[in-house]
Amino acid sequence: MRLIDSNLIIYFAKPGFEWLNSHVQTLDSHFSALTKIEVLGYHQLQPREKTFLKLISTASLL
């Protein structure tokens, strides 16, 4: 199991960081409830990034 850091998740949602797919979207990748709060509370998230992160968070929450 991999526990994914909030910074990695934030960059994953941004254009130009598609190479992170292989690290974040695997069956053994998860993140904590605290990480979800940190990510969704990040002040520089664009609305489309926030929507995207809400979608992936439901599948990967530990």
Secondary structure, DSSP 8 states (H G I E B T S, - for coil): -EE--HHHHHHHTSTT-GGGHHHHSSTTEEB-HHHHHHHHT-TT--HHHHHHHHHHHHHHB-
